[in-house]
Amino acid sequence: MVRAARELLVRARPALLLDVALVLLFVLIGRRTHDDPLSLVGLARTAWPFAAGVAAGWVVAVLRRRPPAALVTGVTVWVATVAVGMLLRAASGQGTAVSFVVVATVVLGAFLVGWRGLAARLPADPAQPR
């Protein structure tokens, strides 16, 4: 089972990296929207709870042996990212206002599930139309 999980992680690396990049984009947009100064420390402080959530979601997806680009994987990663991210933000004294939770849920859902929905619409072989 460990070998199968390791192989899935190797195949999943591009999807995992895309998920992390999209979470970072969410953080950058949020910090920019609130005129927060752009710094690595500020970015890391805002991003780490959500990065932990992405990691938790991927652990669940790998243990369940879900395909990286499957919508169910996207939903798993999305729910874990928001839930774990908000719990860790609250525990570390960062804001969890209702409006922020709503915006984060919607934007992260669009990002983490959205790219998978778009990928599902693409033909498996780009030379072959669907």
Sequence and secondary structure as in RCSB ss.txt:
>XXXX:A:sequence
MVRAARELLVRARPALLLDVALVLLFVLIGRRTHDDPLSLVGLARTAWPFAAGVAAGWVVAVLRRRPPAALVTGV
TVWVATVAVGMLLRAASGQGTAVSFVVVATVVLGAFLVGWRGLAARLPADPAQPR
>XXXX:A:secstr
 HHHHHHHHHHHHHHHHHHHHHHHHHHHHHHHHTT    HHHHHHHHHHHHHHHHHHHHHHHHTT  TTSHHHHH
HHHHHHHHHHHHHHHHTT    HHHHHHHHHHHHHHHTHHHHHHHHS SSTTS  
